[in-house]
């Protein structure tokens, strides 16, 4: 009996120690900053999208920058949503809590929509996103970047956070191994920042009722930043290179 009691006590101590080791101190939430929730008014109009379809776009508002960690934490806490898992970027431990100005990652489209709905916002459609990104461009937009035809490698200074020179080992030539603070690259004529690179942005495509990723990311090659490049993502999928901006 005494031997069994000792075993039980040892297990209790072991479990208690393990729980204490797993406990993580979560920092207090930071107050929102004015730039976090700026929306840009996009006037309606007709345009030819990257698939060659002529589309009429009604006036809408698009968030000036991608949703950062600070804003997502506010929306998640207010909506009762869980905080995202850490992406595990080396030298960026506790990414969600310690890098409030960087774009949120590891968020599914479903969670993004739920968070946005708290302030009456939503994910933009693919056509809205392409329209806003292509304002100021001429000719076919498929294959162009939000700043035009000139590839980023030939542009003085690198105008986006992406896999520079399409080489994983040189991706920090833009100054960032992983994500950059939101608003680091103001490229759009519509007054919207980071439309190319940083995080690939979730949009809803009405043509196939799927969620697509647009604009490329820090982990993708130059081609992924062109307006015609897209890939689908499941409604519950998460990854370390996609994020979102909101529309109204």
C-alpha positions as CSV (number, residue, x, y, z in Angstrom):
1,X,0.0,0.0,0.0
2,X,2.8,2.4,0.9
3,X,4.5,1.7,-2.4
4,X,1.3,2.5,-4.3
5,X,0.9,5.7,-2.4
6,X,4.4,6.8,-3.2
7,X,3.8,6.1,-6.9
8,X,0.6,8.2,-6.8
9,X,2.3,11.1,-5.1
10,X,5.1,10.9,-7.6
11,X,2.7,11.1,-10.5
12,X,0.9,14.1,-8.9
13,X,4.2,16.0,-8.5
14,X,5.2,15.1,-12.0
15,X,1.9,16.3,-13.5
16,X,1.9,19.5,-11.4
17,X,5.5,20.3,-12.5
18,X,4.6,19.7,-16.2
19,X,1.5,22.0,-15.9
20,X,3.7,24.8,-14.4
21,X,6.3,24.4,-17.2
22,X,3.6,24.7,-19.9
23,X,2.0,27.7,-18.3
24,X,2.6,30.8,-20.5
25,X,2.3,34.4,-19.3
26,X,0.3,36.3,-21.8
27,X,1.2,40.0,-22.0
28,X,-1.5,42.6,-21.5
29,X,-3.2,43.7,-24.7
30,X,-2.0,47.0,-26.2
31,X,-4.4,49.8,-27.0
32,X,-5.2,50.2,-30.7
33,X,-3.4,52.9,-32.7
34,X,-5.2,55.2,-35.1
35,X,-3.5,53.6,-38.2
36,X,-4.8,50.1,-37.3
37,X,-8.3,50.8,-38.4
38,X,-7.9,53.2,-41.3
39,X,-10.2,52.4,-44.3
40,X,-9.7,53.9,-47.8
41,X,-12.7,54.8,-49.9
42,X,-12.5,53.1,-53.3
43,X,-14.8,54.7,-55.9
44,X,-16.8,52.3,-58.0
45,X,-16.2,51.7,-61.7
46,X,-15.7,49.2,-64.4
47,X,-12.5,47.3,-65.0
48,X,-11.2,44.2,-66.8
49,X,-10.0,41.8,-64.2
50,X,-7.0,39.4,-64.5
51,X,-9.2,36.7,-66.1
52,X,-10.2,39.1,-68.9
53,X,-13.8,39.7,-67.6
54,X,-15.3,43.2,-67.6
55,X,-16.6,43.8,-64.1
56,X,-18.6,46.6,-62.5
57,X,-17.4,47.4,-58.9
58,X,-19.6,49.3,-56.5
59,X,-18.0,51.8,-54.2
60,X,-16.5,50.2,-51.1
61,X,-14.0,50.7,-48.4
62,X,-10.8,48.8,-48.0
63,X,-8.5,48.7,-45.0
64,X,-5.3,50.7,-45.7
65,X,-3.0,48.0,-44.4
66,X,-3.2,44.4,-43.5
67,X,-4.6,43.4,-40.1
68,X,-1.8,43.5,-37.6
69,X,-1.3,41.4,-34.5
70,X,-2.5,44.3,-32.2
71,X,-5.8,44.7,-34.1
72,X,-6.4,41.0,-34.4
73,X,-6.0,40.5,-30.7
74,X,-8.5,43.2,-30.0
75,X,-11.0,41.7,-32.5
76,X,-10.4,38.2,-31.2
77,X,-10.8,39.1,-27.6
78,X,-14.0,41.0,-28.2
79,X,-15.4,38.2,-30.3
80,X,-14.3,35.3,-28.1
81,X,-11.9,33.9,-30.7
82,X,-8.7,32.0,-29.8
83,X,-5.3,33.6,-30.3
84,X,-3.4,32.2,-33.3
85,X,-0.6,29.6,-32.9
86,X,2.9,30.9,-33.0
87,X,4.4,30.6,-36.5
88,X,7.8,29.7,-35.0
89,X,9.9,32.3,-36.9
90,X,13.4,32.2,-35.5
91,X,14.4,35.3,-33.5
92,X,10.7,36.3,-33.5
93,X,9.5,34.2,-30.5
94,X,6.0,35.0,-29.2
95,X,5.3,36.6,-32.6
96,X,1.6,37.4,-31.9
97,X,2.3,39.1,-28.6
98,X,5.7,40.7,-29.1
99,X,5.4,42.0,-32.7
100,X,2.1,44.0,-32.6
101,X,2.9,46.0,-35.8
102,X,3.4,42.9,-37.9
103,X,0.6,41.2,-39.9
104,X,-1.3,38.4,-38.1
105,X,-0.7,34.9,-39.6
106,X,-2.0,31.4,-38.8
107,X,-5.5,32.7,-39.2
108,X,-8.1,30.7,-41.2
109,X,-10.5,32.5,-43.5
110,X,-13.4,31.5,-41.2
111,X,-11.7,33.1,-38.2
112,X,-10.8,36.2,-40.2
113,X,-14.4,36.7,-41.3
114,X,-15.6,36.2,-37.7
115,X,-13.1,38.8,-36.4
116,X,-13.9,41.3,-39.1
117,X,-17.7,41.0,-38.5
118,X,-17.2,42.4,-35.0
119,X,-16.7,45.9,-36.6
120,X,-19.1,45.3,-39.5
121,X,-16.4,44.4,-41.9
122,X,-15.7,41.4,-44.1
123,X,-13.1,39.9,-46.5
124,X,-12.9,41.7,-49.8
125,X,-13.9,39.9,-53.0
126,X,-11.3,39.0,-55.5
127,X,-12.6,41.5,-57.9
128,X,-12.6,44.3,-55.3
129,X,-9.0,43.4,-54.4
130,X,-7.8,43.4,-58.0
131,X,-9.7,46.6,-58.8
132,X,-8.1,48.5,-55.8
133,X,-4.6,47.0,-56.6
134,X,-4.9,48.0,-60.3
135,X,-6.0,51.6,-60.0
136,X,-3.5,53.7,-62.0
137,X,-2.4,50.8,-64.2
138,X,-3.0,50.7,-68.0
139,X,-3.5,47.7,-70.3
140,X,-4.0,44.1,-69.2
141,X,-3.4,43.8,-65.4
142,X,-2.7,40.1,-65.5
143,X,1.0,39.8,-65.0
144,X,1.4,43.3,-63.7
145,X,2.3,44.3,-60.1
146,X,0.4,46.9,-58.1
147,X,3.1,49.4,-59.2
148,X,3.1,48.4,-62.9
149,X,5.1,46.3,-65.2
150,X,8.7,46.7,-63.9
151,X,9.8,43.6,-62.0
152,X,10.9,44.3,-58.4
153,X,14.5,43.1,-58.9
154,X,15.1,45.9,-61.4
155,X,13.4,48.6,-59.3
156,X,15.7,50.9,-57.3
157,X,15.2,49.6,-53.8
158,X,13.0,46.5,-53.4
159,X,9.4,47.6,-53.3
160,X,7.9,44.7,-51.4
161,X,8.6,42.0,-48.8
162,X,9.0,38.8,-50.8
163,X,11.5,36.1,-51.6
164,X,14.0,38.5,-53.1
165,X,15.6,37.3,-56.3
166,X,13.4,34.2,-55.9
167,X,16.1,32.7,-53.7
168,X,15.2,31.5,-50.2
169,X,18.7,32.3,-48.9
170,X,18.6,35.9,-50.1
171,X,15.0,36.7,-49.1
172,X,16.3,39.2,-46.5
173,X,17.5,41.6,-49.3
174,X,14.3,43.6,-48.7
175,X,15.3,43.9,-45.0
176,X,13.1,41.2,-43.6
177,X,13.6,37.4,-43.2
178,X,9.9,37.0,-42.4
179,X,7.1,39.5,-42.2
180,X,7.6,43.3,-42.2
181,X,5.7,45.8,-40.1
182,X,2.4,46.6,-41.7
183,X,2.7,49.8,-43.9
184,X,6.3,49.2,-44.8
185,X,5.6,49.4,-48.6
186,X,3.2,52.1,-49.8
187,X,2.7,51.1,-53.5
188,X,-0.9,51.5,-54.5
189,X,-2.3,54.6,-56.3
190,X,-5.4,54.1,-54.2
191,X,-3.4,54.9,-51.1
192,X,-3.3,51.3,-49.9
193,X,-0.1,49.7,-48.5
194,X,1.5,46.3,-48.9
195,X,-0.8,45.1,-51.7
196,X,2.2,43.0,-52.8
197,X,4.3,40.8,-50.6
198,X,4.4,40.6,-46.8
199,X,1.4,38.3,-46.3
200,X,-0.7,36.8,-49.1
201,X,-4.2,38.2,-48.6
202,X,-7.4,36.2,-48.3
203,X,-10.2,37.2,-50.6
204,X,-13.6,35.6,-51.5
205,X,-14.0,34.7,-55.2
206,X,-17.7,34.9,-56.2
207,X,-16.9,33.0,-59.5
208,X,-16.0,29.8,-57.7
209,X,-17.2,30.5,-54.2
210,X,-13.8,29.8,-52.9
211,X,-11.3,31.7,-50.8
212,X,-8.2,32.8,-52.7
213,X,-4.8,34.2,-51.7
214,X,-3.7,37.3,-53.6
215,X,-0.6,39.5,-53.7
216,X,2.1,37.0,-52.7
217,X,4.0,36.9,-49.5
218,X,7.4,37.1,-47.8
219,X,7.8,33.4,-48.5
220,X,6.9,33.5,-52.2
221,X,8.6,34.3,-55.4
222,X,8.3,37.4,-57.6
223,X,5.5,35.9,-59.8
224,X,3.2,35.5,-56.8
225,X,3.0,39.2,-56.4
226,X,1.4,39.7,-59.9
227,X,-2.3,40.5,-60.0
228,X,-3.2,37.4,-61.9
229,X,-1.5,35.0,-59.5
230,X,-3.7,33.2,-57.0
231,X,-4.1,30.0,-55.1
232,X,-7.1,28.6,-53.2
233,X,-7.2,28.0,-49.5
234,X,-9.7,26.0,-47.4
235,X,-12.1,27.8,-45.1
236,X,-10.4,26.3,-42.1
237,X,-6.8,26.3,-43.3
238,X,-4.1,28.3,-41.6
239,X,-0.4,28.9,-42.6
240,X,2.5,31.2,-41.7
241,X,2.4,33.3,-44.8
242,X,-1.2,34.4,-45.3
243,X,-3.1,37.2,-43.6
244,X,-5.9,39.5,-44.5
245,X,-7.2,43.1,-44.8
246,X,-10.8,44.0,-44.2
247,X,-13.4,45.6,-46.5
248,X,-16.7,47.3,-45.9
